[in-house]
Amino acid sequence: MKSNLGFWKKLKKPILALAPMADVTDSAFRQVILKRGKPSIFFTWFVSADGLSSKKGKKNLLKDLYFTESERPIVAQIFGAKPENIFQAAKLVKKLGFDGLDINMGCPDKKILKQGAGGALIKNPALAKEIILAAQKGAGNLPISVKTRLGFDSDILNEWLLTILKTNPAAITIHARTVKELSGVPARWERIGEAVKIRNKYKSNALIIGNGDVKDLKDAFQKAKKYKADGIMLGRSAFGNPWIFNEKIKKENLSREKIFQALLEHALLFKKIYPRRNFAVMKKHFASYISGFSGAKEIRSRLMESKTASESVSVLKSFLERLK
């Protein structure tokens, strides 16, 4: 059987994706990015399928699934270890109008692992298959993809990838490290090349997306070509750098005014979209945006001292005035 690729088959290769990063890649950040250089595809950060399947949890988590039409194609990422809840969450994702559904099978967070979800599913291939099939059933005609790693505490890519391929997913994003390695060792990109060979040998049409230590757009194109990946996912390099997908602009060449303006726009969007969200989430971005120039430390300190979005906006506006 061939996979249902859905919108994926329309994307130009190499496919460029912004990685789903918790408390980072919300709609505010995605909108700031797309204005400066849109990737091929956006993902939401992972949302609990268990939470989405309960009345109270659903009410609290729906804000994490907010997106605008301009962000399409956009895929909702979920996690969980209960097929029945994955099925219900998949139905909801379809109802909300997403272009696809992604299942997280690589997260190394201890709380997620204790649930038997995320990276823990690598140790339970039978359940992993059941979860993917439940998602496919619940999501109807939406394409289902999986984000995973090379293994849990050792590299078992060869057998693990075959387990996933047998469920005919649309795409598989592989972070080229094991769960236990976190980000503590260099990503082994030769294993992405091996994943492509395994996929081809299995005669699957599922797309292989590589992830891990991608520095910039140039590096992404080089890795895609060298390892014959269908796409590349960029994560940490996008943090504080909404120009990451723009071939013509490099953040290091931009003026402080341009960087401040982007951060101000980001803070204003965050304030507008998430008026009740803890502002500490937005503070994660400050150090990433404001670095590498004289006076950066003072500005970061002022921003970190701010207690609300309104305060940080005032600080940014005052510094922008000084630059004029």
C-alpha positions, 0 to 999 in steps of 0.5 A, spaced: 500 500 500 502 507 498 501 512 503 496 518 503 501 524 502 495 529 502 498 536 501 505 533 502 505 531 495 505 538 492 511 541 496 517 543 493 523 539 495 527 539 499 521 541 504 523 546 509 520 545 516 520 549 522 520 544 528 515 544 533 518 546 539 514 547 546 513 554 548 516 557 542 513 555 535 506 558 537 502 562 532 505 569 534 512 566 532 510 563 526 506 569 523 513 573 525 517 568 521 512 567 515 512 575 514 520 574 513 521 568 509 515 562 510 518 555 510 514 549 506 510 547 512 509 549 519 507 545 525 504 546 532 508 544 538 505 537 541 499 537 544 496 532 549 491 527 546 489 525 553 488 532 554 484 534 548 480 528 549 477 531 556 472 536 556 476 540 561 483 539 558 480 540 551 478 547 553 485 549 556 489 546 550 485 549 544 489 555 544 495 551 543 492 549 536 490 556 534 493 558 527 491 563 521 490 561 514 496 564 512 500 559 516 498 553 511 500 548 510 500 547 518 500 540 521 498 539 528 502 535 533 500 530 538 502 526 543 499 520 547 500 513 549 492 511 549 490 509 542 482 511 543 485 518 545 489 519 539 483 517 535 479 522 538 484 527 538 485 526 530 478 527 529 478 534 533 484 536 529 480 534 522 474 538 525 479 544 526 481 544 519 488 542 519 492 540 513 495 534 517 496 530 523 503 529 526 505 524 532 510 525 536 514 519 538 521 522 540 520 527 545 525 525 551 521 529 556 521 525 563 514 527 564 512 524 557 516 518 557 513 516 564 506 516 560 509 511 555 508 517 550 513 520 546 520 517 545 518 511 550 514 509 544 520 506 541 520 501 546 513 499 544 513 498 537 506 494 537 503 500 541 506 505 536 503 501 530 496 501 534 497 509 535 498 511 528 493 506 525 488 510 530 490 516 528 489 515 521 482 512 522 480 518 526 483 523 521 480 521 515 483 523 509 488 527 513 495 525 512 499 522 518 506 523 519 511 521 525 516 525 528 521 520 532 529 519 533 534 513 532 532 509 538 531 510 545 538 508 548 541 505 542 541 506 535 535 501 532 533 505 526 533 499 521 528 495 525 524 501 528 523 505 521 520 499 518 515 498 524 513 505 522 513 504 514 508 498 515 503 503 517 504 507 511 505 514 514 505 520 509 512 523 512 517 521 518 521 526 521 528 523 524 532 527 529 538 523 528 540 522 535 537 517 540 532 519 546 537 518 551 542 522 547 538 529 548 542 534 544 548 532 547 552 529 541 552 531 534 547 529 530 548 523 526 546 525 519 549 519 515 543 515 519 538 520 515 541 517 509 540 510 511 533 511 513 532 514 505 535 507 503 531 503 508 525 507 505 527 505 498 528 498 499 521 497 502 518 501 496 514 506 500 512 513 498 513 516 505 517 522 505 524 522 510 525 529 513 532 530 517 532 533 523 538 535 528 544 541 528 541 544 522 545 551 522 541 555 517 538 555 510 545 553 506 546 547 511 539 545 510 540 545 502 547 541 503 544 536 508 538 534 503 542 534 497 548 529 501 543 525 504 538 525 499 532 527 504 526 529 502 526 535 507 529 538 512 527 540 519 530 546 522 529 547 530 534 551 535 537 555 529 530 558 528 530 561 535 530 568 535 531 568 528 525 569 524 529 570 518 531 563 518 528 561 512 529 567 507 535 566 503 537 573 502 537 575 509 542 573 514 540 576 521 547 578 523 547 583 517 541 586 520 541 593 524 539 593 531 533 597 529 530 591 524 531 586 530 528 590 535 522 591 530 521 584 529 521 582 537 516 588 538 512 585 533 513 578 536 511 581 543 505 585 540 502 579 537 503 574 543 499 579 547 494 579 542 493 572 541 494 569 548 492 575 553 491 570 558 498 566 557 503 566 562 508 572 559 514 568 562 513 564 555 515 570 551 521 571 555 524 565 552 525 569 546 529 575 549 536 572 549 535 569 542 533 576 539 538 580 543 545 578 543 551 579 539 552 587 540 554 592 544 549 594 550 545 587 548 546 585 556 542 591 558 537 591 554 536 583 555 536 585 563 530 590 562 526 585 558 527 580 563 525 584 569 518 586 565 512 582 568 507 583 562 507 583 555 505 591 556 512 592 560 516 589 555 513 592 549 514 599 552 522 597 554 522 595 546 519 602 544 524 606 548 530 603 545 527 603 538 526 611 539 534 611 542 536 608 535 532 613 531 
